[in-house]
Amino acid sequence: MSKIIIQPGQLGPKKEKPSVSISELYHENSKLQPSLPIEMIAQGNYKEAEILAMARGYKQYRLSPQIKLPEKESLSPNPKTFDEVVASRRSVRDFGEEELSLSELSKVLHQSYGVTGEIKRPDGGTIPLRSAPSGGALYPAEIYLGIRNVSDIKPGIYHYNVPDHALELLFPGDPTEKLYEVCCQQQYVKEASVVFLISGVFQRTKRKYGERGYRYVLLDVGHLGQNIYLSCTSLNLAVMTTCGFFDDEANKLLRVDGVDETTLYVAFVGKKNSSK
Ligand SMILES: Cc1cc2nc3c(=O)[nH]c(=O)nc-3n(C[C@H](O)[C@H](O)[C@H](O)COP(=O)(O)O)c2cc1C
């Protein structure tokens, strides 16, 4: 699909209200209405092959070197109760210098978007389910990691291979300077151990829900973001999310096209600064 270009500033916050608000236009036109045909509302009329194709909601970079992540049991269960985790969840903007362990990263990934269950298909096969809810169980998000300071793994840009619970090395080398520019020169890039870059693959959800599916992708990514927050809080890690990144530069870095797949959310994760 080709990209529609809007001039810089045309969509940003403005003093004068623009004559047409693209968000209002979109929202109005992606509403469900009782007058719509029932197939458009229920969206349930799929052939088995289509359901199978939809159930494969993940990317794998099969030619990239793979690093198997430690099993989730490699960290002892967290003693914090759910009540304590929710009550203490905060955006922490003060990162320590200590490296993150690979087990901690593994746990955050598993708790954020890993496979936690399955449902049976009528043909006896299974559809994997994840730690985050997802419209239609279609899982449109992908997680890329700019790794700077994690034990037992070299710096680089990695992709989270969900079904294998593994990291795939996309680009070796310290990603700090590139990510610093991509993330609008936010200092946290230089302090956090890992920068999570979360993308949305729109077609995974839109082929079932049409234009309304765009809403679901953003909602799904929000659920995933909250899981990152809660997981980090339970592990006593520092975490902060941001939408402050240059979209096209982030997409270029990840080699995604910015149309069918685009970066939507960023999270900085690391140890807390214990020196204070
Ligand atoms: C979509 C989104 C974007 C955010 N962007 C930033 C950001 O660019 N810089 C920042 O310091 N915090 C950012 N935050 C964190 C919020 O400022 C923070 O969640 C809010 O102040 C409430 O604080 P708490 O998370 O500690 O409860 C963002 C949070 C969300 C959900």
The ligand as an SDF file (V2000), in Angstrom:
LIG
                    3D

 31 33  0  0  0  0  0  0  0  0999 V2000
    1.1310    6.8010   25.7060 C   0  0  0  0  0  0  0  0  0  0  0  0
    2.0770    7.2940   26.7620 C   0  0  0  0  0  0  0  0  0  0  0  0
    3.1180    8.1360   26.4230 C   0  0  0  0  0  0  0  0  0  0  0  0
    4.0110    8.6080   27.3920 C   0  0  0  0  0  0  0  0  0  0  0  0
    5.0640    9.4000   27.0260 N   0  0  0  0  0  0  0  0  0  0  0  0
    5.9210    9.8400   27.9650 C   0  0  0  0  0  0  0  0  0  0  0  0
    7.0550   10.6380   27.6060 C   0  0  0  0  0  0  0  0  0  0  0  0
    7.2970   10.9020   26.4200 O   0  0  0  0  0  0  0  0  0  0  0  0
    7.8690   11.0890   28.5740 N   0  0  0  0  0  0  0  0  0  0  0  0
    7.6630   10.7890   29.8910 C   0  0  0  0  0  0  0  0  0  0  0  0
    8.4480   11.2170   30.7350 O   0  0  0  0  0  0  0  0  0  0  0  0
    6.6140   10.0020   30.2710 N   0  0  0  0  0  0  0  0  0  0  0  0
    5.7500    9.5330   29.3480 C   0  0  0  0  0  0  0  0  0  0  0  0
    4.7030    8.7120   29.7130 N   0  0  0  0  0  0  0  0  0  0  0  0
    4.4930    8.3860   31.1260 C   0  0  0  0  0  0  0  0  0  0  0  0
    3.3960    9.2770   31.7300 C   0  0  0  0  0  0  0  0  0  0  0  0
    3.8810   10.5980   31.8850 O   0  0  0  0  0  0  0  0  0  0  0  0
    2.9910    8.6880   33.0790 C   0  0  0  0  0  0  0  0  0  0  0  0
    2.3780    7.4290   32.8630 O   0  0  0  0  0  0  0  0  0  0  0  0
    2.0200    9.5970   33.8170 C   0  0  0  0  0  0  0  0  0  0  0  0
    2.6420   10.8080   34.1880 O   0  0  0  0  0  0  0  0  0  0  0  0
    1.4840    8.9470   35.0720 C   0  0  0  0  0  0  0  0  0  0  0  0
    2.5620    8.5770   35.9140 O   0  0  0  0  0  0  0  0  0  0  0  0
    2.8320    7.0710   36.3580 P   0  0  0  0  0  0  0  0  0  0  0  0
    3.0280    6.2250   35.1340 O   0  0  0  0  0  0  0  0  0  0  0  0
    4.1030    7.1310   37.1890 O   0  0  0  0  0  0  0  0  0  0  0  0
    1.6700    6.6170   37.1700 O   0  0  0  0  0  0  0  0  0  0  0  0
    3.8330    8.2240   28.7510 C   0  0  0  0  0  0  0  0  0  0  0  0
    2.7780    7.3620   29.0840 C   0  0  0  0  0  0  0  0  0  0  0  0
    1.9240    6.8830   28.1090 C   0  0  0  0  0  0  0  0  0  0  0  0
    0.8200    5.9300   28.4990 C   0  0  0  0  0  0  0  0  0  0  0  0
  1  2  1  0
  2  3  1  0
  2 30  2  0
  3  4  2  0
  4  5  1  0
  4 28  1  0
  5  6  2  0
  6  7  1  0
  6 13  1  0
  7  8  2  0
  7  9  1  0
  9 10  1  0
 10 11  2  0
 10 12  1  0
 12 13  2  0
 13 14  1  0
 14 15  1  0
 14 28  1  0
 15 16  1  0
 16 17  1  0
 16 18  1  0
 18 19  1  0
 18 20  1  0
 20 21  1  0
 20 22  1  0
 22 23  1  0
 23 24  1  0
 24 25  2  0
 24 26  1  0
 24 27  1  0
 28 29  2  0
 29 30  1  0
 30 31  1  0
M  END
$$$$
